[in-house]
């Protein structure tokens, strides 16, 4: 589909029109499964290897910047590349098209879920899915931890984060702040303990001249000036203020706007890192949805296109309905979903449009700082806590906070969780297939019980 214009192997391709780029970003929005790693790999294959819109060095440079930012790195990478080619119009186009299909699909699924979630067959499907979610979150903790925890100090930070959030209910922002402070201190006292190898190193592969090549100067719109930065910051602040002002008559929507703005700035380490923070507030503080509903939404988020942080669309939809924001449940759900999605992704556009010129002006390898390394270690403990929370709801389905181990212990989800983790870890099974198999097993179980 949309093959690039063929050029000589010695010539870079021509700049695609906005229409040509629109077709690609729309297609990506519908096929961007596999989480950030899969989405980043997919864009590399298409944009670096096949279309040659950007060279590998420039692609990795943009990716390194996005990896340092709060927020979903895959969508920010798409925004960055499209911004380089087509300016602000391109940034908005790529970003919106990246999450729009997932927004529509998750809103539709949320409406179906609320109307038919008590049907035995549907309950059976989610009975099978929940153990898979436990395994997926455990696997995420292992995968991030194996890459980031390279010293006993970082391991200790992960353990402290786990204990702090599980036993002392310390808020996620405070854990992030404490980890950053420990990292800053550790960088001076024991710098070797905070060095993490690996990363997205440069590749030696050559795919021919690229439209945005290694030595291509930034286009005019991507050149840094203090005036441009000031205007951009003011513009985004005004957009946020106007957006919040439009919600003043609806307290729950106003709370969603404030909360998801804060959450967007705390997504260091990816969506799994911020999920406990979303849970703490959406479930325990605001009461927008229940713990099991959060798990069901996470399962659906894993099996739909777009970034996993699209779970906020699910949270917003269920929150809008549960709080009866409008008399019509569909209108209430869509209002909540729209507010949650808008305020979650607005900072991503800001980081690229405001920060991109600075990155282009100081092009070079970006490295993780010691505070960020410590935060990443803490994130592992936070994700492990999320897995414990999900496992508790799954293995003791009738337990409550007052009686955490009351009711029967369900051994079937334990077996499924172990099997799913082994499939993900040892056999590198696709997450969607694992969840799909568990859904079918749960459906079959609903017919025999």
C-alpha positions, 0 to 999 in steps of 0.5 A: 500500500502507498509505495513510495516513489521509486528513486535511484539508489543514489538519490533520496525520495521526494518529500511526501505530500500531506495526503500521502503521509496521511494515508500512512499514519492512518494505516499505522493507527489501525495496525499498531499492535504489539506495544511500543516495541512492536510499534517502534519496530514497525515504523523503523521497517517502513520509514527507515528501510522501505520508504527512506523518509528518515535515516537510521541515525536520525530515527534513533536520535528522535527515539532516544529523545522520546525515550527520555520523555514522559508519555508513550514513546511510540506515538511521540516518535511518530509525532516527531518524524511527521513534525520534521517533514510537515511541521505542526500540521504533520505533528497533529495529523500523525499523533491524532491518527495514531490513537484515533482508531483505538479511541473509537474501538475502546469507546465502542467496547466500553459501551458493549461491556457495560450493557452485556458484561453480565452475560455468562459468556462474556463473564467467561471470556473475562474470567480467562483473560484476567490470569493472562493480564497478571502474567503480562504485567509480571512479564513487563516487570521482568522485561524492564527489570532485566534491562535496567537493574544492573547493580545492587543499588538499583535493585534496592530502589526497586524493592523499596518502591515495591514495599512503599506502594504496597504496604505504605500506600505511598503515592506514585509521584512521591516514589518517582521524586524519591527515586530521582533524588536517590539517583542524583545523590548516587551519581555523585557518590557511586556513579558506576552503580547508576550506569546502565548499558545497552539501549538503542545503539546505532545500527550499521545497516544502510538502506540508501539516501534518506529524505531526512538524512544524517547530514540534512539540516533541520527545516526552517520550522524545526530551527530553535529560537527563543521566540518560537519556544515562548510562543509554543509554550504560551499556545499550549498553556492557552489550549489547556486553560481553555480546555479546562474552562470548558469543563467548569460546569461539570466537576467530574470532567474537570477532575478528569482533566486535572488528573489525566494532565498530571498522569501524562507528566508521570508516565516515565517508564511507559504505560505500565509505570503509570497504571498504578497511579491511574488505579490509585486515583481512578479506582480508590480516590475518584471511584470512576470504575472498580479494580476488576473493570480496570483489569478488563480494560487493560486486557482489551487495551492489550488487544487493540491497536494504539499505545497501551496508555489508551486504557485512559479512554476506557477509564474515562468512558466508565467514569463518565457513565458511573458518575452520570455526567449526562443523562444519556449513558452513551453521551456521558461515556463519550464525554469522559473518554474524550476528556481523558484522552485529550488531556493525556495526549496534549503534553505529548504534542507539547514535548515534541513541538516545543522540545524538538527544535532544541533536540535538533539544534543539539543533535547528538547521543542522548543518555539516561541521567542517573536520576532517570536510571533510578526512576526506571528501577523504581518503576520495576517495583511499582509494576510488580505491585500492580501485578500483585494487585491484579493477582489478588483480585484474580486468585481471591475474587471475593476478597475485600480490602478489609478481609484480603484473603476471604472467600475461596482461592481459585486455583484455575487462574493460578495455573493459567497465569503460570502457563501464560508467563512461561509462554511469554518468557520462554517461548516469546509468545505474542501477547495478543495470542496469549490473551486470545487463547485465554479468552477462548478457554474462559468462554469454554469454561463458562459453558461447562460450569 
